[in-house]
């Protein structure tokens, strides 16, 4: 039985991470793979905030700083990932990962 809010946050975060991992590994559409990766990053952000908030001695805004850096990395990842998807689509007219075997050209 879950009694503490930290446990609830960690269970929710692990479920979110598992959904993102399953989505990233099972999809053939590159956009859906990027969405799965974003879900996994959001699960990590939830862990940062949960451990900061429900930790033994939460320092002021430490968890929020970690989340801000993580969001910046996620934004850069999304920008680079979408740029690659657009580049592959322009070249091959498909965003399926199985068809993106030749990236050199």
URWO-V647228 format. One record per helix or strand of 2 or more residues. SS is the DSSP state (H for helix, E for strand). FROM is the first residue (numbers start at 0). TO is the last residue. If there is no record, write none. Layout:
# URWO-V647228
ss: [SS	SS]
from: [FROM	FROM]
to: [TO	TO]
This chain:
# URWO-V647228
ss: [H	H	H	H]
from: [4	29	61	96]
to: [25	53	91	98]
